[in-house]
């Protein structure tokens, strides 16, 4: 037995290196372990008690060195640290027999602290809507387009480009999910006080508006690039090249299986990227859903602000009414008074009938009784003998036949085909052969006019003061509009069967991107 080691004091706790989390001085133990992690990052192997004491900051730092020594001994007993005799400062025989140790992290203690750090980081993570990640995704997709145009793409370049794309996309999706969760908690005032919320709500709303505008502009551009890469199967060779590079270090027996598994992983990541920015198979894209959630959060934030302002202005709310009513119940002299108060406040009177058959309903319609009629004076209710015997008023018989829904499915399929044809015709009607003016669009049918308004709204959403030109893409990447402000101040008129749409005349150019890429996005009408 090592007479110098504090581990000799007794067996370790059953919880192992996590036992300090349930100890009374948990804050001190956590601070000591963080001190050792910081020291390891600086390539320090051992620490003496006085070095640990100097590294502690804040209110957890003990006034005396003995407090740190006691915490170190406890951590050694739990297996988080290892204590070795400190013989470097021995100058006499008496110093050798004194209790002097140097401490270092054990493998178990370091693993436990890394797990706790990851837990703290994930628990306190609020996330962010990253417009920079959208720009990076556009850049990586363009790089993949360049590689796809080569006859023999470089596997290393393809793997690096796909890896960077997957990394930025994963960060964008994780941060968006964490941000929307924290945003809802903020709206519910769970994670922030009223004063803090009122102080930064303007910045939060402006932040949401900027991200929505970037998502409208860049989301459509990303969708268009994805469609270009999927056209003619140009993305598959890049995915296979990346999978082959990952499987290059596998053994000959496992090479085929490893390459197939790697290709399935990359194909799944690409499918996830497409589902995030493209609406397909009747399912809306995640980018469109995120845009809707962000747009819906703005009026919710404003509603919270109104509620807080009304509360500060002294207006009564339902909680104040209930507190007053509870006080009246407590002050009532007896149960009869409480019952009268209950009936007056809530009006939950018992029903005067169980059910009505056709004869009873006809009689009451012919001779109605006012609601104030007492029970004793009201007409009696005749209850079926079957209801009295069995408690059930259902008439038993053969089950209903299974309905044949083939005709309904055929009608739904015809409706879907008709809508798809109308959308395709609307795209062809809106697509301009070069640059034209709003006044030159002529008369539009309802479907084309609705799609035109969606495109125009996406373009105007990106408009800033002082701008004269903007480019926007529909959320599914199927249409692109280029809008330039007119300098002559004329007014444009677009006629529809329902009326005339008027506004300042602009120069526009609308392009049907599905004709350029040869692809088709299903389940979406436009932006």
Secondary structure, 3 states (H helix, E strand, C coil): CCCCCHHHHCCCCCCHHHHHHHCCCHHHHHHHHHHHHHHHHCCCCCEEHHHHHHHCCHHHCCCCHHHHHHHHHHHHHHCCEEEEECCCCCCCHHHHHCCCEEEEECHHHHHHHHHHHHHHHHHCCCCCCCHHHHHHHHHHHHHHHHHHCCCCCCHHHHHHHHHHHHHHHHHHHHHHHHHHHHHHHHHCCCCCCHHHHHHHHHHHHHHHHHHHHHHHHHHHHHHHHHHHHHHHHHHHHHHHHHHHHHHHHCCCCCHHHHHHHHHHHHHHHHHHHHHHHCCECCECCHHHHHHHHHHHHHHHHHHHHHHHHHHHCCCCCHHHHHHHHHHHHHHCCCHHHHHHHHHHHHCCCCCCCCCCCHHHHHHHHHCCCCCCCCCCCCCCCCCCHHHHHHCCCCCCCCCCCCCCCHHHHHHHHHHHHHHHHHHHHHHHHHCCCCCEEHHHCCCECHHHHHHHHHHHHHHHHCCCCCCCEEEEECCCCCEEEEEEECCCCCEEEEEECCEEEEEECEEEEEEEHHHHHCCCCCCCCCC
